Each structure stands twice: as structure tokens, then as C-alpha cells.
Amino acid sequence: MTALLEAPAVPVVAKKRRRRRDWRAIGAFVVLTGPVVLGLGLFKYVAIAWSFLLSFNDARGTITLGHWTGFDNYAFLLGDDAFLTSLSTIAIFTVFIVPITFVASLGLAVLVNSIKRGKAFFRTIFLIPAAVSYVVAALVWKMALFNGLPSGVANVLGGLFGADPVPWLSETSPPVYWVAVVTLRLWLQVGLYMILFLAGLQAISPSLYEAGELDGTTKWQAFRYITLPQLRNTSVAVLLLILIAAFQAFDEFYNLFGTGLSGTATAPVKPPLVYLYDSALGDQNYGVGSAGAFLLTVLIVVITLLQGRFVGFGKKD
């Protein structure tokens, strides 16, 4: 009888120990993640909320709230020719960069995947530019490749074919500065998207290609009817990433066309982020800068959703 009465004491003690261990785990979790969550909330989400409130204020030279103006900042931007021009600039840039980056990264992925030896070497070589700072790369493009001098790399190569030196970053008729902008973005991003395509290619079952060979398919037919359909989800994801990155372009434009103390005042083109940078930090009009940031965010979200719906993002095969 005594043994029966004392038997339940063992699981009670074990439960208490488990509770102690749980509280210790929770305490460790809070200690480890608390600073990160606090910093993320304070410097990101609180900042975003404050910026949203500033967009409804006349915040010139201050970030304090109080002078409410409603939607005046948004109305000003939608009626400002400079802001609308920046939107057309980024639209042109997107039209060029999205298909070129997609085709180049897919082509490189197919070539690297077809290599029997040295695949890891070429994968690493093409991925290295993705780790380079946009600022550093833009300065190399500006000071060495497209500096407009006869000794610049682009003009030296053009001279081999009898072309005269071209001021690449200031010539507007024709707008050859797009060559520098597009090639810079391609060099920086193609390797990253190539890795995504390469992962998709390696996930395709070899049995599909073997079945195609038995049916007598050519390489082009295998690529069109086997590779592309199997890469559908990867292709949609890459397209969305390229599109979002294109609308967020800033570093290459600012560093290619920035001229010291005058900033981007003489730049032939300005994307929205450069325009908003000049408004907020140049003119210290934080209300207009905040309103423009949210307008651009809404534009990116809408275009991304439309593209995702058009290409069927998230649908099952």
C-alpha cells in the first residue's frame, strides 16, 4: 500500500524538472533573440511606421510630426514632372534589364550544367561578381571602363574598330549611358540568377532526357519540351526577383552619374530612388521623400502581383 501511494511522486518530480528545463530554454531563447528582435523592430518597423506618418506631414528639415497636410505630398509627387520622368526611366531600365538578365543567366546555367569537368570552378567564377559591392563595381565602371577618355577600356576597344572616343556617361544623343548601366547590372546579377537556374536544372530527372533520346528528340527539342517546362517555377521566381531588383535600382545610377558636391544634379537620368534620395537628404523634404517611398512600394507590389498572376506564380504544375 505504501509503495502504491508513493509511486505517483516520480512523474511529478520529472514534470517539475521538465518545466525547469523549459523555462531555461525560454530564457536562453529570449536572451539570444531579444536584441535582434528589439533592433529589428526599432530600426525597421518603427522607422517604417514613422516614415508613413511623415508622408502626411510638411516635414522640411525635421522628422517631427505636427504639421499635417493630408495627401498633399502624394499629390505633389503625382503632379511633379521630375518624379514622373524617374518612373519612365525605371520602366525603360526594367524593359531592358529583365529579359536580358533572364536569358543570360539561363544560358549560362545551361552551359555550366553541360560541362563534364570543372563545373564547380565555372560556377564559382560566375558567382563571384554577386559578392562585389555595387558601389565598388560602379566606380570601376565609371573610372576605368566607361570614363569617356581615349584611354578608357570601352573607347580603346571601340578604337580597334575605328570608332571615335565616346563620353559614355554624359552623351544623351544617342543615350549610350544605358550601355554602362545595363552591363554593370548584368555583371553583378547574372551569376546569382545562374545559380538558381543551375539548381533547377540539376533537379530535373535524367530519365526525362533519356526518354526523349529514345524518341529521337534533338537538343533544341529537349530544351524546349523538357528543360523549360521543368524550370517553370524557377523561371517565375527569377523573373519576380529581377523585376523587384530593377525597380529598386539606386547604387549604379547614383555612383555612375554622381559628380561630387553637386550630387546627381547633372545626371542624364534619375530612377525614383535617386529622386527620393535627393528630395529627402538633399532638399531635406522628408515628407515628400517618405510619400515617394510608399508610392514606389505600392507600385512594386502591384506590378509584382500582376506579373505573378500572369505567369501563374504559385500554381501547381
C-alpha positions as CSV (number, residue, x, y, z in Angstrom):
1,M,0.0,0.0,0.0
2,T,2.8,2.4,0.8
3,A,4.6,1.7,-2.5
4,L,1.4,2.4,-4.4
5,L,0.9,5.8,-2.7
6,E,4.5,6.9,-3.3
7,A,4.6,5.8,-7.0
8,P,3.0,8.9,-8.5
9,A,5.7,11.1,-6.9
10,V,8.2,10.1,-9.5
11,P,6.4,11.6,-12.6
12,V,5.6,14.8,-10.6
13,V,9.3,15.4,-10.0
14,A,10.1,14.6,-13.6
15,K,7.4,17.0,-14.7
16,K,8.9,19.8,-12.5
17,R,12.3,19.1,-13.9
18,R,10.9,19.3,-17.4
19,R,9.3,22.6,-16.5
20,R,12.6,24.0,-15.2
21,R,14.3,22.9,-18.4
22,D,11.6,24.6,-20.5
23,W,11.9,27.9,-18.6
24,R,15.7,27.8,-19.0
25,A,15.3,27.2,-22.7
26,I,12.8,30.0,-23.0
27,G,15.1,32.3,-21.1
28,A,18.0,31.4,-23.4
29,F,15.8,32.0,-26.4
30,V,14.8,35.4,-25.1
31,V,18.4,36.4,-24.3
32,L,19.7,35.3,-27.7
33,T,16.9,36.6,-29.9
34,G,15.7,39.6,-27.8
35,P,18.4,42.1,-29.0
36,V,17.8,41.1,-32.6
37,V,14.0,41.4,-32.4
38,L,14.4,44.7,-30.5
39,G,16.8,46.2,-33.0
40,L,14.7,44.9,-36.0
41,G,11.5,46.4,-34.5
42,L,13.0,49.7,-33.5
43,F,15.2,50.4,-36.6
44,K,13.0,48.8,-39.2
45,Y,9.3,48.6,-38.4
46,V,9.1,51.6,-36.1
47,A,11.1,53.5,-38.7
48,I,8.7,52.4,-41.5
49,A,5.6,53.4,-39.4
50,W,7.2,56.8,-38.6
51,S,8.0,57.3,-42.3
52,F,4.4,56.6,-43.2
53,L,3.2,59.2,-40.7
54,L,5.8,61.7,-42.1
55,S,4.4,61.2,-45.6
56,F,1.2,63.1,-44.4
57,N,3.3,66.0,-42.9
58,D,5.1,69.0,-44.1
59,A,8.4,67.7,-42.8
60,R,11.0,70.1,-44.1
61,G,14.3,69.9,-42.3
62,T,12.7,67.9,-39.4
63,I,11.4,64.4,-38.8
64,T,9.0,65.5,-36.1
65,L,5.2,65.2,-36.6
66,G,2.7,68.0,-36.2
67,H,2.1,69.9,-39.4
68,W,-0.4,67.6,-41.0
69,T,-1.0,68.2,-44.7
70,G,-3.1,65.1,-45.6
71,F,-2.3,63.8,-49.1
72,D,-0.6,66.9,-50.3
73,N,2.8,65.2,-50.6
74,Y,1.3,62.4,-52.7
75,A,-0.5,64.9,-54.9
76,F,2.7,66.9,-55.4
77,L,4.6,63.8,-56.5
78,L,1.9,62.6,-58.9
79,G,2.0,66.1,-60.5
80,D,5.8,66.5,-60.5
81,D,7.3,66.1,-63.9
82,A,10.7,65.1,-62.4
83,F,9.1,62.2,-60.4
84,L,7.1,61.0,-63.4
85,T,10.2,61.1,-65.5
86,S,12.0,59.0,-63.0
87,L,9.2,56.4,-63.2
88,S,9.6,56.3,-67.0
89,T,13.3,56.0,-66.6
90,I,13.0,52.9,-64.3
91,A,10.3,51.5,-66.7
92,I,12.8,51.7,-69.6
93,F,15.5,50.2,-67.5
94,T,13.2,47.3,-66.5
95,V,12.3,46.6,-70.1
96,F,15.9,46.2,-71.0
97,I,17.4,44.5,-67.9
98,V,14.7,41.9,-67.1
99,P,14.7,39.9,-70.3
100,I,18.5,40.3,-70.9
101,T,19.3,39.2,-67.3
102,F,16.8,36.3,-67.6
103,V,18.2,35.0,-70.9
104,A,21.8,35.5,-70.0
105,S,21.5,33.7,-66.6
106,L,19.5,30.8,-68.1
107,G,22.0,30.5,-71.0
108,L,25.0,30.4,-68.6
109,A,23.3,27.9,-66.4
110,V,22.6,25.6,-69.3
111,L,26.3,25.9,-70.5
112,V,27.7,25.3,-67.0
113,N,25.4,22.4,-66.4
114,S,26.5,20.7,-69.6
115,I,30.2,20.8,-68.6
116,K,31.5,17.4,-67.6
117,R,34.6,18.7,-65.7
118,G,35.3,22.0,-63.9
119,K,31.6,22.7,-63.2
120,A,32.3,23.9,-59.7
121,F,35.1,26.2,-61.0
122,F,32.9,28.0,-63.5
123,R,30.0,28.2,-61.0
124,T,32.3,30.0,-58.6
125,I,33.8,32.3,-61.2
126,F,30.3,33.4,-62.4
127,L,29.0,33.8,-58.8
128,I,31.9,36.0,-57.6
129,P,30.6,39.3,-59.0
130,A,27.4,38.8,-57.0
131,A,29.6,39.3,-53.9
132,V,31.1,42.6,-55.1
133,S,29.7,45.9,-53.7
134,Y,27.5,47.8,-56.1
135,V,29.4,51.0,-55.2
136,V,32.8,49.5,-55.9
137,A,31.6,48.0,-59.2
138,A,30.0,51.3,-60.3
139,L,33.2,53.2,-59.6
140,V,35.2,50.7,-61.6
141,W,32.8,51.1,-64.5
142,K,32.9,54.9,-64.1
143,M,36.7,55.4,-63.7
144,A,38.1,52.7,-65.8
145,L,35.7,51.1,-68.3
146,F,33.4,54.0,-69.4
147,N,35.3,57.1,-68.2
148,G,34.9,58.8,-71.6
149,L,38.7,59.3,-72.1
150,P,40.5,57.9,-75.1
151,S,42.4,55.6,-72.6
152,G,39.2,54.2,-71.2
153,V,38.7,50.5,-71.8
154,A,35.4,50.9,-73.8
155,N,37.0,53.6,-76.0
156,V,40.1,51.6,-76.5
157,L,38.1,48.6,-77.7
158,G,36.0,50.9,-79.9
159,G,39.2,52.4,-81.4
160,L,40.2,48.9,-82.6
161,F,37.2,49.1,-84.9
162,G,37.8,52.7,-85.9
163,A,35.3,54.3,-83.6
164,D,35.9,57.8,-82.1
165,P,36.1,58.2,-78.3
166,V,32.6,58.5,-76.7
167,P,31.7,60.3,-73.4
168,W,29.7,57.3,-72.3
169,L,28.1,58.7,-69.1
170,S,27.2,62.1,-70.4
171,E,26.2,61.5,-74.1
172,T,22.5,61.8,-74.4
173,S,22.1,61.7,-78.2
174,P,22.1,58.7,-78.6
175,P,21.7,57.7,-74.9
176,V,24.8,55.5,-74.8
177,Y,24.9,55.7,-71.0
178,W,22.4,52.9,-70.9
179,V,25.3,50.6,-72.1
180,A,27.2,51.3,-68.9
181,V,24.2,50.9,-66.7
182,V,22.9,47.7,-68.2
183,T,26.3,46.0,-68.5
184,L,27.1,46.9,-64.8
185,R,23.8,45.4,-63.6
186,L,24.3,42.3,-65.8
187,W,27.8,41.7,-64.4
188,L,26.6,42.0,-60.9
189,Q,23.5,39.9,-61.1
190,V,23.7,37.3,-63.8
191,G,25.8,34.9,-61.7
192,L,23.3,34.9,-58.8
193,Y,20.4,34.0,-61.0
194,M,22.5,31.5,-62.9
195,I,22.9,29.6,-59.6
196,L,19.2,29.5,-59.2
197,F,18.7,28.1,-62.7
198,L,21.5,25.7,-62.1
199,A,19.8,24.3,-59.1
200,G,16.6,23.9,-61.1
201,L,18.4,22.1,-63.9
202,Q,20.1,19.7,-61.5
203,A,16.7,18.8,-60.1
204,I,15.4,17.6,-63.4
205,S,15.3,13.8,-63.6
206,P,17.8,12.4,-66.2
207,S,15.2,9.8,-67.1
208,L,13.2,12.5,-68.9
209,Y,16.1,13.2,-71.3
210,E,16.8,9.5,-71.8
211,A,13.1,9.0,-72.8
212,G,13.5,12.0,-75.2
213,E,16.6,10.4,-76.8
214,L,14.7,7.2,-77.3
215,D,12.0,9.2,-79.1
216,G,14.7,10.9,-81.3
217,T,14.4,14.4,-79.9
218,T,17.1,17.0,-80.8
219,K,18.9,19.1,-78.3
220,W,16.6,22.1,-79.1
221,Q,13.5,20.0,-78.7
222,A,14.8,18.6,-75.4
223,F,15.4,22.1,-74.2
224,R,12.0,23.4,-75.3
225,Y,9.8,20.5,-74.3
226,I,11.7,19.1,-71.3
227,T,14.0,21.7,-69.8
228,L,11.8,24.8,-70.0
229,P,8.6,23.2,-68.6
230,Q,10.6,21.7,-65.7
231,L,12.1,25.1,-65.0
232,R,8.7,26.8,-64.8
233,N,8.7,27.5,-61.1
234,T,12.3,28.6,-61.1
235,S,11.8,30.8,-64.0
236,V,8.8,32.6,-62.4
237,A,10.8,33.1,-59.2
238,V,13.8,34.5,-61.1
239,L,11.5,36.9,-63.1
240,L,9.9,38.2,-60.0
241,L,13.3,38.8,-58.3
242,I,14.8,40.5,-61.4
243,L,11.7,42.8,-61.7
244,I,11.8,43.8,-58.0
245,A,15.5,44.4,-58.1
246,A,15.1,46.6,-61.2
247,F,12.6,48.9,-59.6
248,Q,14.9,49.2,-56.6
249,A,17.9,50.4,-58.7
250,F,19.9,53.1,-56.9
251,D,23.6,52.4,-56.4
252,E,24.6,52.1,-60.0
253,F,22.8,55.2,-61.1
254,Y,23.9,57.3,-58.1
255,N,27.6,56.3,-58.3
256,L,27.8,56.3,-62.1
257,F,26.3,59.8,-62.6
258,G,27.1,61.4,-59.3
259,T,29.6,64.3,-59.6
260,G,31.0,65.1,-56.1
261,L,29.3,68.0,-54.3
262,S,26.7,68.6,-57.0
263,G,25.5,65.0,-56.5
264,T,23.2,63.9,-59.3
265,A,22.1,67.4,-60.4
266,T,23.8,66.8,-63.8
267,A,22.8,63.2,-64.2
268,P,21.1,62.4,-67.6
269,V,18.7,60.0,-65.9
270,K,17.4,59.5,-62.4
271,P,15.4,56.5,-61.2
272,P,12.8,57.0,-58.4
273,L,15.1,56.1,-55.6
274,V,17.7,58.7,-56.7
275,Y,15.0,61.3,-57.0
276,L,13.7,60.5,-53.5
277,Y,17.2,60.5,-52.1
278,D,17.8,64.0,-53.5
279,S,14.4,65.1,-52.1
280,A,14.9,63.7,-48.6
281,L,18.6,64.1,-48.0
282,G,19.4,66.8,-50.5
283,D,16.4,69.2,-50.0
284,Q,15.6,67.7,-46.6
285,N,12.0,67.4,-47.5
286,Y,11.3,64.2,-45.6
287,G,7.6,64.4,-46.1
288,V,7.9,64.2,-49.9
289,G,10.7,61.6,-49.6
290,S,8.5,59.4,-47.4
291,A,5.5,59.7,-49.6
292,G,7.5,58.8,-52.7
293,A,8.9,55.7,-50.9
294,F,5.4,54.4,-50.2
295,L,4.2,55.2,-53.7
296,L,7.1,53.2,-55.1
297,T,6.4,50.4,-52.7
298,V,2.8,50.2,-53.8
299,L,3.9,50.3,-57.5
300,I,6.3,47.4,-57.0
301,V,3.7,45.3,-55.1
302,V,1.1,45.9,-57.8
303,I,3.4,45.1,-60.7
304,T,4.7,42.0,-58.9
305,L,1.2,40.7,-58.2
306,L,0.2,41.3,-61.8
307,Q,3.3,39.6,-63.1
308,G,2.8,36.7,-60.7
309,R,-0.8,36.3,-61.8
310,F,0.2,36.5,-65.5
311,V,2.9,33.9,-65.3
312,G,0.9,31.7,-62.8
313,F,3.2,32.1,-59.7
314,G,2.2,29.6,-57.0
315,K,0.1,27.4,-59.3
316,K,0.6,23.7,-59.3
317,D,2.0,22.1,-62.4
